Amino acid sequence: MKRFFLFSFLLILISKIAVLNTGCANIIPPAGGPRDSLPPVLLEADPADSSRNFKDNKITFTFDEFVEVQNVSENLLISPLPKNTPIVDYKLKTVTVKLKDSLEANTTYTFDFGNSIKDFAEGNVTKNFTYTFSTGPYIDSLQLTGNVVLAETGKIDTTLIVMLHTSPDDSVIIKEKPRYITKLDSKGGFTFNNLPPKTYYLYALKDEGGIRRYQSDKNLFAFADKPIQLQDTTAPVTLYAYARPAEKLSNLLTSTGAKPKPGSGAEKRLRYQTNLNNGQQDLLGNFFISFDQPLRTFDTTKIRLYTDSTFIPVEKYSFKKDSTNKKIDLINTLSAGQAGWKENTTYHIIFDKDFAEDSAGRKLLKTDTLSFKTKKLSDYGALKLKLRNLDMAKNPVLLFIQNENIFKSASLTGPDYSNTLFLPGEYELRILYDDNKNGTWDPGKFFGKHQQPEIAKPIERKINVKPGWQNEFEIAL
């Protein structure tokens, strides 16, 4: 009997120990926890948002967690634009704005903080945080919307800013900051809110340096065709941005040698590049040589063209220097090919050591020979395109694009395009509306003329031309 009670006591004791151990394991909290993914929430604004008859010089925002403010100069947009940017400070859960200018009477102001306010711990952004007040008895409520498109490509650049001026003088975009300013969204759209009913002049530009003025015709710029008479039902406006095209030699430049090391004798050697692609010459294209520095002298009698392994002299060709003195084109008119080349043929160019000298005094150190081979006819494909819904009244030009560069352009006289020899590859397509019928895209001219740029429309569908194939595509515009 004693043994039975002893055995029962031991069983109960072991069971309690097991329960205690299990309980201790359950009350240990798990390591870490769910990450805070929520942005700071505004609890109070003093004065309150949309206040009227505003007379304060300080605004305080209180959030539900510790916050920080970053890149205020890049993010904060104030409309109308003040002469001096307010001082923005933050501490713990508050953000304070101290105004440095006297406010205009009966004016609605909007502060757009963009993505500058975020929580201190995780960096969650309070996106597009805005605050509005009026120094008069009412809040202006008119709105202007639209989008900005790059005229040359039909694409967008979300780094542009959009501006409203109230002066009709063209020079105002150079001399003065705009009255109102906003940024583009991810789709190239813009919105101005809380505007009063006035006449506005609408612009967009690339704001390098944050001065918010027109600086150069090399930077993207756009303007509306006419003043905006803002009303309750003002239609959206599309702006076409343009810039003066930069000079481009080619996207297929091939260097003739490694970059010289500092202090080496190779620094004295004249270096040049060609537009050969993997050592091959396109049957449909011209050959040219380019130089790092402008040429001081160039002797056409000391550069010669030969063909075949036996170096047979080529007749009826010439080398011509362009106006920049940095490029030499080969004009070859003897052969039957579209650019004067025989297919699958080896060519040699022999440069005498003193055929040219650049502005730094560099020449070749010795006579140099450049050899290359032309492509075969079988390396090309035949191409036929049928373009539906093409507006022939706008003088359309079909553009073939590779690596953001125009590979080929063709003025269209009808909805069909065909070419028996086309270089294989994948191409984007655009339709350029060629107002002046010169075959190329032309930028706008704002000052004095107010002439809009020519417009190119991208075609969503890409084409892939295969060698040795009859490539046919039907494309709806």
WOFENRA-V539875 format. One record per residue. N is the residue number from 1. PHI is phi in degrees with one decimal (999 if undefined). NEAR is the number of other ideal C-beta (glycine too) atoms within 12 Angstrom. Layout:
n=N phi=PHI near=NEAR
n=N phi=PHI near=NEAR
This chain:
n=1 phi=999 near=7
n=2 phi=-62.9 near=8
n=3 phi=-64.7 near=9
n=4 phi=-63.8 near=10
n=5 phi=-64.2 near=11
n=6 phi=-65.0 near=12
n=7 phi=-65.8 near=13
n=8 phi=-65.2 near=14
n=9 phi=-62.3 near=14
n=10 phi=-63.5 near=14
n=11 phi=-61.6 near=14
n=12 phi=-64.9 near=14
n=13 phi=-62.7 near=14
n=14 phi=-65.0 near=14
n=15 phi=-64.7 near=14
n=16 phi=-64.6 near=14
n=17 phi=-62.1 near=14
n=18 phi=-63.8 near=14
n=19 phi=-64.9 near=14
n=20 phi=-61.8 near=14
n=21 phi=-63.2 near=14
n=22 phi=-64.9 near=13
n=23 phi=-63.4 near=12
n=24 phi=-62.4 near=11
n=25 phi=-66.3 near=12
n=26 phi=-73.1 near=11
n=27 phi=-92.3 near=10
n=28 phi=-78.1 near=10
n=29 phi=-69.2 near=8
n=30 phi=-67.3 near=9
n=31 phi=-69.5 near=5
n=32 phi=70.2 near=7
n=33 phi=170.6 near=7
n=34 phi=-64.6 near=8
n=35 phi=-71.5 near=11
n=36 phi=-71.2 near=18
n=37 phi=-113.2 near=11
n=38 phi=-95.6 near=18
n=39 phi=-75.2 near=25
n=40 phi=-59.7 near=34
n=41 phi=-111.7 near=18
n=42 phi=-70.2 near=26
n=43 phi=-95.3 near=17
n=44 phi=-158.1 near=17
n=45 phi=-120.9 near=27
n=46 phi=-131.1 near=21
n=47 phi=-65.4 near=25
n=48 phi=-67.2 near=19
n=49 phi=-59.0 near=23
n=50 phi=64.4 near=22
n=51 phi=-65.8 near=24
n=52 phi=-113.1 near=21
n=53 phi=53.7 near=19
n=54 phi=-67.4 near=32
n=55 phi=-133.2 near=16
n=56 phi=-78.4 near=21
n=57 phi=-120.5 near=18
n=58 phi=-145.3 near=21
n=59 phi=-126.4 near=33
n=60 phi=-122.2 near=26
n=61 phi=-113.0 near=36
n=62 phi=-113.8 near=23
n=63 phi=-110.8 near=31
n=64 phi=-86.8 near=20
n=65 phi=-156.8 near=25
n=66 phi=-63.0 near=23
n=67 phi=-130.2 near=36
n=68 phi=-139.7 near=28
n=69 phi=-119.9 near=33
n=70 phi=-126.5 near=23
n=71 phi=52.3 near=17
n=72 phi=-61.3 near=27
n=73 phi=-61.6 near=21
n=74 phi=-87.4 near=19
n=75 phi=-98.3 near=27
n=76 phi=-74.4 near=32
n=77 phi=-118.5 near=39
n=78 phi=-118.3 near=40
n=79 phi=-129.4 near=38
n=80 phi=-63.7 near=33
n=81 phi=-70.6 near=33
n=82 phi=-79.3 near=26
n=83 phi=-68.5 near=15
n=84 phi=-122.9 near=13
n=85 phi=-70.6 near=23
n=86 phi=-60.5 near=29
n=87 phi=-89.1 near=21
n=88 phi=-111.7 near=34
n=89 phi=-132.1 near=19
n=90 phi=-143.1 near=27
n=91 phi=-155.8 near=17
n=92 phi=54.4 near=19
n=93 phi=-103.1 near=23
n=94 phi=-120.8 near=28
n=95 phi=-122.5 near=40
n=96 phi=-119.1 near=25
n=97 phi=-117.4 near=34
n=98 phi=-108.1 near=17
n=99 phi=-80.5 near=27
n=100 phi=-106.1 near=16
n=101 phi=-111.0 near=19
n=102 phi=-74.8 near=13
n=103 phi=-80.0 near=26
n=104 phi=-75.9 near=20
n=105 phi=-73.1 near=14
n=106 phi=51.1 near=18
n=107 phi=-129.6 near=32
n=108 phi=-91.8 near=35
n=109 phi=-111.6 near=42
n=110 phi=-128.6 near=35
n=111 phi=-106.9 near=36
n=112 phi=-111.6 near=32
n=113 phi=-82.8 near=38
n=114 phi=57.4 near=29
n=115 phi=-113.0 near=23
n=116 phi=-84.7 near=31
n=117 phi=-97.7 near=40
n=118 phi=-143.8 near=30
n=119 phi=-75.5 near=27
n=120 phi=-71.3 near=22
n=121 phi=-79.7 near=16
n=122 phi=-111.5 near=18
n=123 phi=78.0 near=22
n=124 phi=-69.3 near=24
n=125 phi=-93.3 near=24
n=126 phi=-84.2 near=31
n=127 phi=-74.6 near=18
n=128 phi=52.2 near=22
n=129 phi=-75.6 near=32
n=130 phi=-126.0 near=29
n=131 phi=-143.8 near=36
n=132 phi=-129.6 near=30
n=133 phi=-151.0 near=33
n=134 phi=-131.1 near=29
n=135 phi=-83.8 near=27
n=136 phi=-114.6 near=20
n=137 phi=-83.4 near=14
n=138 phi=-145.3 near=21
n=139 phi=-100.6 near=25
n=140 phi=-63.1 near=30
n=141 phi=-131.0 near=20
n=142 phi=-73.4 near=26
n=143 phi=-134.4 near=26
n=144 phi=-129.8 near=39
n=145 phi=-125.2 near=28
n=146 phi=170.3 near=31
n=147 phi=-149.7 near=30
n=148 phi=-123.3 near=41
n=149 phi=-121.5 near=33
n=150 phi=-76.7 near=35
n=151 phi=-61.5 near=37
n=152 phi=-75.5 near=35
n=153 phi=-121.0 near=33
n=154 phi=78.9 near=31
n=155 phi=-94.2 near=24
n=156 phi=-122.9 near=27
n=157 phi=-135.2 near=33
n=158 phi=-75.5 near=23
n=159 phi=-84.1 near=22
n=160 phi=-72.0 near=36
n=161 phi=-112.4 near=41
n=162 phi=-115.5 near=46
n=163 phi=-131.9 near=44
n=164 phi=-120.7 near=41
n=165 phi=-108.7 near=35
n=166 phi=-110.6 near=25
n=167 phi=-99.2 near=22
n=168 phi=-80.4 near=17
n=169 phi=-70.4 near=13
n=170 phi=-58.7 near=21
n=171 phi=-71.4 near=16
n=172 phi=-63.5 near=25
n=173 phi=-72.1 near=32
n=174 phi=-95.0 near=23
n=175 phi=-90.4 near=15
n=176 phi=-129.1 near=22
n=177 phi=-75.1 near=30
n=178 phi=-71.0 near=34
n=179 phi=-74.9 near=31
n=180 phi=-131.3 near=42
n=181 phi=-146.6 near=34
n=182 phi=-150.6 near=38
n=183 phi=-109.2 near=32
n=184 phi=-89.1 near=32
n=185 phi=-85.7 near=20
n=186 phi=-66.9 near=13
n=187 phi=-106.3 near=16
n=188 phi=84.8 near=29
n=189 phi=-91.9 near=25
n=190 phi=-138.7 near=37
n=191 phi=-143.7 near=29
n=192 phi=-105.7 near=38
n=193 phi=-111.4 near=29
n=194 phi=56.5 near=32
n=195 phi=-95.0 near=35
n=196 phi=-83.5 near=31
n=197 phi=-75.2 near=20
n=198 phi=-137.8 near=24
n=199 phi=-96.5 near=22
n=200 phi=-121.7 near=35
n=201 phi=-119.3 near=35
n=202 phi=-103.0 near=40
n=203 phi=-140.0 near=46
n=204 phi=-139.5 near=46
n=205 phi=-159.8 near=39
n=206 phi=-84.9 near=32
n=207 phi=-95.1 near=32
n=208 phi=-76.4 near=19
n=209 phi=88.0 near=13
n=210 phi=69.3 near=22
n=211 phi=-88.4 near=23
n=212 phi=59.3 near=36
n=213 phi=-138.3 near=27
n=214 phi=-68.7 near=33
n=215 phi=-117.7 near=19
n=216 phi=-159.5 near=18
n=217 phi=-75.9 near=21
n=218 phi=-84.3 near=17
n=219 phi=-97.4 near=27
n=220 phi=-59.5 near=40
n=221 phi=-151.5 near=41
n=222 phi=-146.6 near=43
n=223 phi=-144.8 near=40
n=224 phi=-77.9 near=34
n=225 phi=-62.5 near=19
n=226 phi=-148.8 near=14
n=227 phi=-59.8 near=21
n=228 phi=-98.1 near=34
n=229 phi=-87.6 near=20
n=230 phi=-71.9 near=29
n=231 phi=-135.9 near=17
n=232 phi=-63.5 near=12
n=233 phi=-120.6 near=11
n=234 phi=-65.6 near=24
n=235 phi=-72.5 near=15
n=236 phi=-59.5 near=20
n=237 phi=-119.2 near=33
n=238 phi=-104.9 near=27
n=239 phi=-106.5 near=42
n=240 phi=-113.6 near=40
n=241 phi=-84.9 near=39
n=242 phi=-146.9 near=36
n=243 phi=-148.1 near=30
n=244 phi=-64.5 near=19
n=245 phi=-61.5 near=20
n=246 phi=-79.2 near=13
n=247 phi=-70.3 near=13
n=248 phi=-127.0 near=16
n=249 phi=-83.7 near=25
n=250 phi=-173.5 near=26
n=251 phi=-96.7 near=16
n=252 phi=-127.4 near=28
n=253 phi=-77.4 near=22
n=254 phi=-120.3 near=24
n=255 phi=-73.9 near=19
n=256 phi=-88.6 near=29
n=257 phi=-174.9 near=21
n=258 phi=-68.0 near=10
n=259 phi=-65.6 near=14
n=260 phi=-67.8 near=19
n=261 phi=-81.5 near=10
n=262 phi=-56.6 near=8
n=263 phi=85.6 near=8
n=264 phi=-86.5 near=13
n=265 phi=-66.3 near=12
n=266 phi=-65.3 near=18
n=267 phi=-63.2 near=18
n=268 phi=-88.2 near=18
n=269 phi=-86.8 near=28
n=270 phi=-68.1 near=37
n=271 phi=-107.3 near=29
n=272 phi=-139.3 near=35
n=273 phi=-128.8 near=25
n=274 phi=-126.8 near=36
n=275 phi=-100.3 near=32
n=276 phi=-65.5 near=31
n=277 phi=-112.9 near=27
n=278 phi=55.8 near=14
n=279 phi=74.2 near=19
n=280 phi=-117.2 near=27
n=281 phi=-103.2 near=42
n=282 phi=-68.5 near=36
n=283 phi=-61.6 near=33
n=284 phi=-95.3 near=27
n=285 phi=-117.1 near=30
n=286 phi=-87.5 near=30
n=287 phi=-102.0 near=37
n=288 phi=-144.9 near=32
n=289 phi=-119.6 near=39
n=290 phi=-124.9 near=34
n=291 phi=-127.6 near=35
n=292 phi=-66.3 near=26
n=293 phi=-120.7 near=21
n=294 phi=-59.0 near=23
n=295 phi=-81.9 near=32
n=296 phi=-84.4 near=20
n=297 phi=-135.3 near=19
n=298 phi=-153.9 near=30
n=299 phi=-111.7 near=20
n=300 phi=-68.6 near=22
n=301 phi=-78.4 near=14
n=302 phi=-110.0 near=21
n=303 phi=-137.2 near=33
n=304 phi=-131.4 near=28
n=305 phi=-112.5 near=37
n=306 phi=-130.3 near=23
n=307 phi=-137.1 near=30
n=308 phi=66.6 near=18
n=309 phi=-70.3 near=12
n=310 phi=-93.6 near=9
n=311 phi=56.6 near=17
n=312 phi=-78.9 near=17
n=313 phi=-62.7 near=17
n=314 phi=-89.3 near=29
n=315 phi=-102.1 near=15
n=316 phi=53.6 near=13
n=317 phi=-138.3 near=27
n=318 phi=-156.8 near=20
n=319 phi=-110.0 near=30
n=320 phi=-124.8 near=20
n=321 phi=-86.2 near=27
n=322 phi=-87.4 near=21
n=323 phi=-69.8 near=11
n=324 phi=-83.9 near=18
n=325 phi=62.9 near=21
n=326 phi=-118.9 near=26
n=327 phi=-145.2 near=32
n=328 phi=-122.8 near=34
n=329 phi=-100.9 near=28
n=330 phi=-94.8 near=35
n=331 phi=-103.0 near=22
n=332 phi=-119.2 near=32
n=333 phi=-117.6 near=18
n=334 phi=-79.9 near=22
n=335 phi=-74.1 near=24
n=336 phi=-87.2 near=14
n=337 phi=-66.0 near=26
n=338 phi=-63.0 near=25
n=339 phi=-115.3 near=28
n=340 phi=86.6 near=31
n=341 phi=-107.5 near=35
n=342 phi=-87.3 near=25
n=343 phi=-71.5 near=26
n=344 phi=48.7 near=20
n=345 phi=-126.4 near=30
n=346 phi=-87.5 near=26
n=347 phi=-122.2 near=39
n=348 phi=-132.0 near=25
n=349 phi=-116.5 near=35
n=350 phi=-106.8 near=25
n=351 phi=-104.0 near=32
n=352 phi=-64.7 near=23
n=353 phi=-62.3 near=21
n=354 phi=-114.0 near=22
n=355 phi=-68.4 near=31
n=356 phi=-155.8 near=37
n=357 phi=-141.0 near=25
n=358 phi=-89.1 near=26
n=359 phi=-67.0 near=18
n=360 phi=-92.4 near=17
n=361 phi=82.7 near=16
n=362 phi=-85.4 near=27
n=363 phi=-130.4 near=29
n=364 phi=-68.7 near=28
n=365 phi=-79.6 near=20
n=366 phi=-159.8 near=15
n=367 phi=-58.8 near=17
n=368 phi=-122.5 near=27
n=369 phi=-124.4 near=21
n=370 phi=-113.2 near=31
n=371 phi=-116.0 near=24
n=372 phi=-154.6 near=29
n=373 phi=-127.2 near=26
n=374 phi=-83.8 near=33
n=375 phi=-71.5 near=30
n=376 phi=-88.9 near=21
n=377 phi=-60.9 near=24
n=378 phi=-71.5 near=16
n=379 phi=-76.0 near=27
n=380 phi=-109.6 near=31
n=381 phi=-118.7 near=27
n=382 phi=-89.1 near=24
n=383 phi=-130.6 near=32
n=384 phi=-131.5 near=22
n=385 phi=-123.9 near=32
n=386 phi=-119.1 near=21
n=387 phi=-104.5 near=31
n=388 phi=-89.4 near=16
n=389 phi=66.6 near=15
n=390 phi=-83.1 near=28
n=391 phi=-88.8 near=17
n=392 phi=-72.5 near=19
n=393 phi=-68.0 near=10
n=394 phi=-97.9 near=21
n=395 phi=53.7 near=24
n=396 phi=-70.5 near=34
n=397 phi=-122.8 near=35
n=398 phi=-87.5 near=41
n=399 phi=-112.0 near=35
n=400 phi=-104.0 near=32
n=401 phi=-115.9 near=30
n=402 phi=-133.9 near=25
n=403 phi=52.5 near=15
n=404 phi=66.5 near=17
n=405 phi=-115.5 near=24
n=406 phi=-77.1 near=28
n=407 phi=-80.1 near=30
n=408 phi=-154.9 near=29
n=409 phi=-131.3 near=25
n=410 phi=-145.2 near=27
n=411 phi=-71.4 near=22
n=412 phi=-97.1 near=30
n=413 phi=-108.7 near=16
n=414 phi=-168.1 near=16
n=415 phi=-76.8 near=22
n=416 phi=-109.5 near=21
n=417 phi=-131.5 near=33
n=418 phi=-144.0 near=23
n=419 phi=-154.0 near=23
n=420 phi=-76.8 near=17
n=421 phi=-125.4 near=29
n=422 phi=-132.6 near=36
n=423 phi=-66.5 near=32
n=424 phi=-63.1 near=27
n=425 phi=146.4 near=26
n=426 phi=-95.8 near=18
n=427 phi=-131.5 near=33
n=428 phi=-86.8 near=30
n=429 phi=-122.6 near=39
n=430 phi=-136.7 near=40
n=431 phi=-112.3 near=38
n=432 phi=-95.0 near=37
n=433 phi=-90.8 near=32
n=434 phi=-91.2 near=29
n=435 phi=-58.8 near=24
n=436 phi=-96.3 near=18
n=437 phi=58.6 near=17
n=438 phi=-98.8 near=14
n=439 phi=84.9 near=21
n=440 phi=-131.4 near=21
n=441 phi=-75.0 near=33
n=442 phi=-120.5 near=26
n=443 phi=-73.0 near=31
n=444 phi=-81.0 near=31
n=445 phi=-134.8 near=19
n=446 phi=-84.3 near=32
n=447 phi=-63.9 near=17
n=448 phi=84.3 near=9
n=449 phi=-93.7 near=12
n=450 phi=54.2 near=19
n=451 phi=-95.6 near=19
n=452 phi=-72.7 near=26
n=453 phi=-71.5 near=38
n=454 phi=-69.7 near=34
n=455 phi=-114.6 near=33
n=456 phi=-111.9 near=35
n=457 phi=-106.8 near=31
n=458 phi=-72.8 near=26
n=459 phi=-99.4 near=29
n=460 phi=-62.3 near=14
n=461 phi=-80.5 near=19
n=462 phi=-94.0 near=18
n=463 phi=-121.2 near=32
n=464 phi=-122.9 near=20
n=465 phi=-89.5 near=31
n=466 phi=-104.1 near=21
n=467 phi=-69.6 near=21
n=468 phi=72.5 near=16
n=469 phi=-117.3 near=20
n=470 phi=-92.7 near=17
n=471 phi=-88.8 near=28
n=472 phi=-125.0 near=20
n=473 phi=-138.7 near=29
n=474 phi=-116.8 near=18
n=475 phi=-126.3 near=27
n=476 phi=-93.8 near=14
n=477 phi=-91.6 near=25
